[in-house]
Amino acid sequence: MKKKHNCNIPWAILMDPTSKCNLNCKGCWASEYDKESFLDNETLDRIIQEGKKLGIYMYIYSGGEPLIRKEDLIALAHKHNDCMFLAFTNGTLVDEKFAKQLAKVGNFALALSIEGFEEETDLRRGKGTYNKVLEAMDILKKEGIIFGFSTCYHKKNTEVVGSEEYLDFMVKKGCLFGWYFTYIPLGKNAVLDLLATPEQRAHMYNFVRKMRKEKPIFVLDFWNDGEYTKGCIAGGKKYLHINANGDVEPCAFIHYANVNIKEVSLLEALKSPLFMQYKKMMPFNDNHLRPCPLLDNPDKLREMVHNSKAKSTQLIDNESVDNLTQKCQEISKEWAKMAEKLWNLNK
């Protein structure tokens, strides 16, 4: 399909059924979206149908909180039983009824967001959230559901979430996989002090690789595993993001687009100017431990957005790419030095 259409065709599609959420987490990557946006059932179904014609059978939900629409998502999983589905969820809406529905449908897994133990989780997600996540894990484990954790590491929690104690606890609770993401300063009022230091990111690089060999859980790092994917996976290379407003973005953390899925086909979106810029410029760096066009190569993102004349999809603050990339300029230079050492050490 890539050869036939001369564009990137992803392995997975990430989409947001709704921008609404029952929590208000500090530093949320989706906080600047319009909170009233949603993708209706017909649009979600059409995306999946068009995706399958291109050979795409993995569909991931984020938000907002996707389980606000859990009945609709269960129905889609039933209809498209040749696909696999995963939802990133805060876990607070998981109950026994929903767990039994997941068990029945069989092709729908969950990644529960958690920031460490109680102190770290409730710091960003609100008091009582941690205990609700643990309760959700217990319910899912009882019903035999495939689930894992999703953890954002930043300057104030890396030592906790990058510890064997934390990972052993996640295994004990029943997690079969774990996604690690690092904090990205999206939004004009983003807190730069939460950015992980190069030393913390290097710790996570070494920690994840060690744990994959020693623990009965598969953990991965969205940034630091770039060596396995030959750089960035966004822009349709391996995945793309469709937000709740319908804007087709190259990545969940890159809030710029040329087209809206409500107005174009999936294939037309993959051929849009910003996506073609990604195809042309990837990989963004020969050192695949510096895969990201925002966090690691901000000049590249700025160039691609300007070349494609893409517009901001953050309707609340309309953040310019120049403002966004400026926030990552210094940390990208600091990480480049550390990444070079790791890259040469592990060639």
N, C-alpha and C positions, 0 to 999 in steps of 0.2 A: 504493500500500500504506500509506503514511503517513496518507493521508486515510481510507482504509477502516478502519484499525485504531486511529486516533487515538493514535499513539505514534511515536517515532523508529524508522526502519528504516535500518540502516547500509548503506554501500557495501561495507565489508569487515569480516571477522571475524578477530580475532587470537586464537589459542588455543594452549595449551601441551600438547603430547603427553606431556611428562614434566617433573618438577621436578628430576630428576637432572642433574648436570653433571660433566664431567671436569676442569673448572677451578674455581678458587676466587677469583674476581676481587674486588678491594677495591671496596666501594661498589656492589656488584651490586644492581639494583632488585628482584631476586627472591630475595635471600638469606634472607629471613625466612619463606619458604614451607616447608611440610613437604616434606622431600627424598624422601619415598617415594611421593608422589602421582603419578598418571598418568591420562590419559584413554584408555580402551580403544578398539580399532578400531571397535567397534559404535557407541560414543558419538560419536567423530569423524565417522563416516559419517552418523549421524543428524543432527548439527548441519549438515553440508553439505546434506543432502537437504532439511531444513526451511528452510535459508537460501535455497536455489534457488527454493523455492515463494514466497519473499518478494522474489525478484529480486536476490539476493546471489550474485555469481559470483567474488568475490575472497576468498581465504583465506590467512592469514598465520600462520606458526608461530614461537613463541618458546619460552622455557623458564625454567629448565633449558637443556639443550642438545638441541634438537629432533632433531638427526641421530643421536642415540642410537637413535632409532626410524626411521631412514632407509628401511628396507625397507617398513615400514608406510606411510610417507608417499608413497613411490613408487607403491605399490599404489593409494592413494587418488587420486593424480593420474591414473593410468591409468583408473580407474573413472569419475572425474568429468572427462572430457576437454573438457567445455564450460566449465570453470572455470580460473582462473589461481591459482597457488600461489607463495608466497614464504616462505622460511625465514630468520630471523635466526640466524646460526650463528657459533660461534667459529672455524670453519674447520678445526679440527684433525682432524676425522673425514672430511674430503673425500679421496677417493682416486680412482684412474683408473676403477675399476669403477663407483663411484657417479656419476662424471662421465658415463660412457657411458650409464648409466641415465637421467640427466637429459636427455641429448641425444636419447635415444629417445622419452621421454615428451613433451618439447617444451613443457610448460605449467608448468614449475617452475623458478623463479629463486632465487638466493641473495643475501643481504646479509651480507657477512663483517665481523665486529666487529674493529676495529683502532683503536688510541688515538693514532696518530701514527706516528713511526718506532720503531726498536727500543727505545730507552730508555723512551719514554712507554708503549708497549704492554706491555712486559714488567714495568714498574712496577706496573701494575694486574692484569695477567693471568698473570704468572709467566714466569720465564726460559725462553726458547726458543719462546714462543708466536708472537712476531712472524715468525720464520722459517717456522714452520708455516703461517701465514696466507698468506705470499707464495708458498709452495709450492702451496697450494690454488688461489690465483689463477692460477698458471701452468698447472695441470692443467685448470682450467675454461676458460681462454682457448684452450688447445690443442683442446678439444672443442667450442668455439663456444657455450658456455653463457652465457646472460644472467646477469650478476652485477654487484654493486656493493659499496660499503663502507657500514658503519654505524659512526659515530664519536661517542663521548660527549665533549663538550668541558666542561672544568672549569677551575678557577683555575690549575692547574699545566700545562695543555697547549694552551690556546686559541691562543697565539701560533704554535704549531707546526701544529696541524690547521687553523688559519684562515690558512694561507699558500699562495701559488701553488706553491711548491716541493712541498708535500705533495699538493696536488690534481693537479699535473702528473704526479707519480709514480703516483697512483692511476689516472690516464688511461693512462699507459704500461703499467701492469700489466693493463689490460683492463677496468677498471670503466666501466660505462655509466651508472650513477647512484650517488648518495651521500646517505645520511641523516645529518643532524646532530641529535643529541639533547644536551640539557644535563643536568648532574648534578642528581639529585633526592635529598634526604636521607631516604630511607625506612629505617625501623627505628630502634629506641630508641637504638642506639649509632652512628647515622650520623655521618660526619665532616662537620661544617658548613663546615670550612675549604676543602672542595673546591668549594663553590658558586661559580659564575662571577660575577664582578663585573658591575655594570651596564655598565661600559665594555667589558668583554670580550663581553658579549651584544650590545651595539651594534656592535662590530666584526664579529661574525658576521652580523648583520643586513645590513650593507653589503657584506661580503665575498661572501656567497651570491648576492646580487642581481647583483653585478658579474661573478662567475664564470659565472652562467647565460647571460650575454651573450657571454662571451669564450672559454669552454672547451667542448670536445666531450663534455660530460658533464652530466647533469641532477642538480643538487644541491638539496636541500630541508632546511629547518630545522623540526623538529616544533613548536617554540614560535613562532619568529619569522616563520613564514609564515601566521600567523593572519589577516592581512589578506586572503588569498586564499580562506579558508574561512569568513569572517565569524565568527571566533572559534574557540573550542574545538571539536574534531571528535568528542569522546568522548560517552559516554552514549547511544550508538546514533545520534547525528546523522550521523556518517560511519563510525564504527567502534565496537567494544566489545572487551572482553577476557574470555576464559574461561580461568581458570587450571587447572593440572593437577589440582587437587582438584575442579574442576567449578564453582567459584564464579563467577558471572557478574558481572564488575566493569565499571564504566563506562570504565575506562582501565587500561592496564598499570601506571600509576603511582598509581592510586587503589585501594587494597586494602581496599575495603568492599563488601558485597553483602547483598542480602535473600534471594537464591535460589541454588539449585544446579542446573546443567543436567541432573544425573542424576535430578532429581526433577520438573522442569518442562520444558515445551516452550520453544523459542527465542522464540516469540511471547509466551508468558507471562513470560519473563525480561525482554523489552523493555517489558512493562507493569508491571514490579515497581516498588515505591515509589521507590527511588533513581533509577531511570531516568526516571520521570515527573517527579521533581524537576529533573533535568537539562533535560528538555523544557520545563518551565515557566519555568526561570530563564535559559536560554541566549538570547543571548550574555551572558556574565557582566560584560561591560564594553563601553562604546561605543568604546573604543580597542582595536581588534583586535590590537594589539601587546602587549596584556595579556590573552591568551585563557584562561589556565589557572586553574581554580578552586583549585588548590593553590599553585603558585609565584607567581601574580600576584594572586589574589583569595582568600586563605585563609579569609576570613570566610564566603565563599559556600560553600566545601566544608563547613566546619563546620556551617553552617545546613542544608545538604542532607542530610548524614549524620544529624544529630539529628532532622530532620523525618521522615525515612524510617525511622528506627530501624535503620539498616543496621549490620551487625556487621563487625569486623575479620576479614580473611581471612588475616592473618599469624599462622599458628598457633604460630610459635616465640615471638613476643614480644607478640602481641595489642595492637599499638600503637593507642592511642586517637586519634581525630581531633583532639582538643584538643592532645595532645602533638605530633602531626605538624604541624598548621597553625601552632603557635607557632614552630616552627623556621623557617618561611617568612615570618613576619610582617614582620620588619625588611627582608629583601631585597626583598620585594614593594613596600614603600614607596620603597626606593631606585630600583628599576627603574621605578616609576610616573613618576618625574620624567624619567628618560631616555626612556621610551616616549612621553611627551607631546611632547617635542621632536622625536623622529623622526616621530611621527604627523602633527604640524602641518607639518613640513618636507616630507613626501612626500604630502600630501593631493592 
